[in-house]
Amino acid sequence: MEITRHHIQEAHKRVKPFIHHTPVLTSSTINRLAGAEVFFKCENFQKIGAFKIRGAMNAVLSLPKEKQQQGIATHSSGNHAQAIACVAREVGTKAYIVMPSTSPPVKVEAVRGYGAEIFFCEPNQQARERTLQEVVDRTGAEFIHPYNDYAVITGQATCAKELVEEISSLDAIIAPVGGGGLISGTSLSAHYFSPAAEVYAGEPEGAADAVLSIKSGKIETAPYVKTIADGLLTTLGDKTFPIICRFVKDIFTVSDEEIIEAMRLVFERMKIVVEPSGVVPLAALLKNREQFAGKRVGIIFSGGNVELKRLGEWF
Amino acid sequence: MEITRHHIQEAHKRVKPFIHHTPVLTSSTINRLAGAEVFFKCENFQKIGAFKIRGAMNAVLSLPKEKQQQGIATHSSGNHAQAIACVAREVGTKAYIVMPSTSPPVKVEAVRGYGAEIFFCEPNQQARERTLQEVVDRTGAEFIHPYNDYAVITGQATCAKELVEEISSLDAIIAPVGGGGLISGTSLSAHYFSPAAEVYAGEPEGAADAVLSIKSGKIETAPYVKTIADGLLTTLGDKTFPIICRFVKDIFTVSDEEIIEAMRLVFERMKIVVEPSGVVPLAALLKNREQFAGKRVGIIFSGGNVELKRLGEWF
């Protein structure tokens, strides 16, 4: 399947009534430090605190009504779980969320707060998938994948669409890459709605599967996984990978120290809360500033769901 | 002297070109928790990260041009020092700042970053005043008091003026009280521009001089001083106290635990950075929610200058 301009436009109409139109902020200090004109699309202010609601909402609203009513299901301990739970409440159906038994209580409570039913499993991929399959078999709920799903990708594309509609003549857009839902949607929206803007991805060194996959031409896993950017641990999917190969110009990796430096800058200068995964694109910009000198750069702050008790470790 | 409606209007015209018109934000979660409709005037997004620029700017712009050119001086280790340094740079004059030798390096650097000249002194009131007097004698600079100054109070009043012009029919406004510059300006703006809104102050239990002063009818010092709200340690002045007595309806005290709870809420739900002194009014609202049930309440988030390395102690 090819996601067209029309698909993204229709998705935007579909999700608009249910999501926030998030603001685009600027900071003269960061412009000075980066030597570029930087525009931050603030999905940390989005419902559930992250862009994930866009893809989940589009996927669920695209289901036939009868299917919607049988409920929706996913496995996730992060922002996608909250997104699915929130969407289910908004459209009036049931959400079934499979979470590892090791999930932080604050995340479990957030999901439960939306009225979702939670199923705990052992913290490994096999157990997650088996438990999810059992839930789906028993309930008839529709599984919504966190990123490897065309309707999810199309929903995530609405974020960059809003950005380029508000800020004209961007030379570049940088978004984080985990499983690739946001970056592939971002690259599609740039391609259709702002073709002069080149799209780049930011990736943690401690989860560097995407940069490896682009090099080898097939989906790879990361050589090692250790980063504070806990939203970017997943590997690419067979639907996101080809879009990234075609439309993403380059992938920059950044260390956890660079991620923390970027977070410090955002907290101190912009006075807003962005999660480690969310500042990866800014860290990538600051690390590669010669390449973007004098340019107009859009940055997607993908989320703001920080575990506050970890701030003491970072700052 | 009586500060009139006209004074505040003129001050607003004077400072407007030099300050940010800060946004008023809302949070459905906090509305639900407070049982009220709450409007947050976000001075954490103001230049220098706090409302203090308003008063400093108005005071300096109100000086005769020749006086301005001799420079301006103050003693402060906090937001007022940055405000004076920033104003001096904007109007093209010199700033002389007396700071205790124990000031955190990050604050010293911020003041120096604006090009101010810094004079260190022993960390006590006597040394501050003596050093300041020496600087003023030597340079001919004008001393701008952080709060006990009519031009400063009038400048701070522009913050609540903007709030009530944007949000109609407020039933109440809550601002923090330290030396009383912001709260007295707030109460004057409410009186002139939104007379149905009653004005309340929030004060830390560990710097409870204002609540005591109101009770006794004269300026008192706090019984003990120990709070994380480091912007609110000062006592009232002979210019702020009478305005507070006349126009402020009540003063609520809050504990450091209540301040931290309010900060947590703002970081987690609003995804913005507010300093301990800045969330005192929200902590006061949440502690006294029966009194404000169903009302439209304006809250002044006075600043966002948090020392990030202290977040680990609080969360």
Boltz contact constraints between the chains, C-beta under 6 A:
constraints:
  - contact:
      token1: [A, 44]
      token2: [B, 271]
      max_distance: 6.0
  - contact:
      token1: [A, 45]
      token2: [B, 271]
      max_distance: 6.0
  - contact:
      token1: [A, 267]
      token2: [B, 273]
      max_distance: 6.0
  - contact:
      token1: [A, 267]
      token2: [B, 308]
      max_distance: 6.0
  - contact:
      token1: [A, 271]
      token2: [B, 44]
      max_distance: 6.0
  - contact:
      token1: [A, 271]
      token2: [B, 45]
      max_distance: 6.0
  - contact:
      token1: [A, 271]
      token2: [B, 273]
      max_distance: 6.0
  - contact:
      token1: [A, 271]
      token2: [B, 304]
      max_distance: 6.0
  - contact:
      token1: [A, 272]
      token2: [B, 272]
      max_distance: 6.0
  - contact:
      token1: [A, 273]
      token2: [B, 267]
      max_distance: 6.0
  - contact:
      token1: [A, 273]
      token2: [B, 271]
      max_distance: 6.0
  - contact:
      token1: [A, 304]
      token2: [B, 271]
      max_distance: 6.0
  - contact:
      token1: [A, 308]
      token2: [B, 267]
      max_distance: 6.0
  - contact:
      token1: [A, 308]
      token2: [B, 315]
      max_distance: 6.0
  - contact:
      token1: [A, 309]
      token2: [B, 315]
      max_distance: 6.0
  - contact:
      token1: [A, 311]
      token2: [B, 311]
      max_distance: 6.0
  - contact:
      token1: [A, 312]
      token2: [B, 312]
      max_distance: 6.0
  - contact:
      token1: [A, 315]
      token2: [B, 308]
      max_distance: 6.0
  - contact:
      token1: [A, 315]
      token2: [B, 309]
      max_distance: 6.0
  - contact:
      token1: [A, 315]
      token2: [B, 311]
      max_distance: 6.0
